[in-house]
Amino acid sequence: MKPLILIIDDSELILQMLTMICEQAGYRVASCPDMAAVAPAIRAEAPALILSDLNLPDLGGRDPVSVLREDPALAHTPIVLISGMDPEELRQKARALGADGSLSKEAGMPGMMSGLPPLIASLIK
């Protein structure tokens, strides 16, 4: 069975774009518009990787990495943070928060299409 990737983003456009990229790369996808939708989405199967927006409105300023790591089922799941911030700034922020990788939305569709599949492949064992 193909690995499952969980995508969390409050932008429907970004959810659609990331879903398309992941599915074209051969992965199954579960998508959530906010953190509240995560628990039901992973009830049947824990994901092999999580792609999460850094700034989710329903977190009230908390970072998604610490929130996701609180769930024992996700404690060791690789997390890639996604944001529209400067790529180097995002890389540093992701590292500081304990994420396993980062992807800047600044790269646009072409950059995400070329950068995301190898990043996912490097993190899914």
C-alpha positions as CSV (number, residue, x, y, z in Angstrom):
1,M,0.0,0.0,0.0
2,K,1.2,3.5,-0.8
3,P,2.3,5.7,2.1
4,L,-0.3,8.2,3.4
5,I,0.6,11.9,3.6
6,L,-1.4,14.2,5.8
7,I,-1.7,17.8,4.6
8,I,-2.9,20.5,6.9
9,D,-3.5,24.0,5.5
10,D,-6.3,26.5,5.8
11,S,-6.0,27.5,2.1
12,E,-8.2,25.3,-0.2
13,L,-5.9,26.2,-3.1
14,I,-2.8,25.1,-1.3
15,L,-4.5,21.9,-0.2
16,Q,-5.5,21.1,-3.8
17,M,-2.0,21.9,-5.1
18,L,-0.1,19.8,-2.5
19,T,-2.6,17.0,-2.9
20,M,-2.0,16.9,-6.7
21,I,1.8,17.0,-6.3
22,C,1.7,14.2,-3.7
23,E,-0.7,12.0,-5.7
24,Q,1.3,12.5,-8.9
25,A,4.4,11.3,-6.9
26,G,2.5,8.1,-6.0
27,Y,1.3,8.8,-2.4
28,R,-2.1,8.7,-0.9
29,V,-3.3,11.9,0.7
30,A,-5.6,13.0,3.6
31,S,-6.2,16.7,3.8
32,C,-7.4,18.9,6.7
33,P,-8.3,22.6,6.6
34,D,-7.3,23.0,10.3
35,M,-5.9,21.2,13.3
36,A,-9.3,20.2,14.6
37,A,-9.8,17.9,11.6
38,V,-6.6,16.0,12.2
39,A,-7.8,13.5,14.8
40,P,-10.7,12.1,12.7
41,A,-8.5,12.0,9.6
42,I,-5.8,9.8,11.2
43,R,-8.2,7.6,13.2
44,A,-8.0,4.7,10.7
45,E,-4.3,5.1,9.8
46,A,-1.4,7.2,11.0
47,P,0.3,9.1,8.2
48,A,3.9,8.4,7.1
49,L,4.5,12.2,6.8
50,I,2.8,15.4,7.6
51,L,2.9,18.6,5.6
52,S,1.6,21.5,7.7
53,D,1.1,25.2,7.3
54,L,3.2,27.0,9.9
55,N,0.4,29.5,10.7
56,L,-2.9,27.8,11.3
57,P,-5.6,30.2,12.6
58,D,-7.2,27.6,14.9
59,L,-3.9,27.2,16.9
60,G,-4.1,30.6,18.5
61,G,-0.4,31.3,18.1
62,R,0.9,27.8,19.0
63,D,3.2,26.1,16.5
64,P,1.8,23.0,14.7
65,V,4.9,20.9,15.5
66,S,4.3,20.9,19.2
67,V,0.6,20.4,18.8
68,L,1.1,17.4,16.5
69,R,3.8,15.9,18.7
70,E,1.4,15.8,21.7
71,D,-0.5,13.0,19.9
72,P,1.3,9.7,20.7
73,A,0.3,8.4,17.2
74,L,2.2,11.3,15.6
75,A,5.1,11.8,18.0
76,H,7.6,10.3,15.6
77,T,6.0,11.2,12.3
78,P,8.2,13.4,10.1
79,I,6.7,16.9,9.8
80,V,7.4,19.4,7.0
81,L,6.4,23.0,7.6
82,I,5.0,25.1,4.8
83,S,4.8,28.8,4.7
84,G,4.9,31.9,2.5
85,M,7.9,33.3,4.4
86,D,11.4,33.6,3.1
87,P,12.8,30.1,2.4
88,E,15.9,30.5,4.6
89,E,13.9,32.1,7.4
90,L,11.4,29.2,7.2
91,R,14.2,26.6,7.2
92,Q,15.6,28.2,10.5
93,K,12.2,28.4,12.1
94,A,11.3,24.8,11.1
95,R,14.6,23.6,12.6
96,A,14.0,25.6,15.8
97,L,10.5,24.1,16.2
98,G,11.8,20.5,15.7
99,A,10.3,20.0,12.2
100,D,12.0,17.6,9.8
101,G,11.9,19.9,6.8
102,S,10.4,23.0,5.3
103,L,8.9,24.1,2.0
104,S,8.3,27.8,1.1
105,K,5.2,28.7,-0.8
106,E,7.3,31.5,-2.3
107,A,8.7,28.9,-4.7
108,G,5.2,28.8,-6.4
109,M,3.8,25.8,-8.1
110,P,6.9,25.0,-10.2
111,G,9.2,25.1,-7.2
112,M,6.9,23.0,-5.1
113,M,6.5,20.5,-7.9
114,S,10.2,20.0,-8.2
115,G,11.1,20.3,-4.5
116,L,8.4,18.4,-2.7
117,P,8.7,14.9,-4.1
118,P,12.4,14.5,-3.3
119,L,11.9,16.0,0.2
120,I,9.1,13.5,0.9
121,A,11.1,10.6,-0.4
122,S,14.0,11.6,1.8
123,L,11.8,11.6,4.9
124,I,9.6,8.5,4.3
125,K,11.4,5.3,5.2
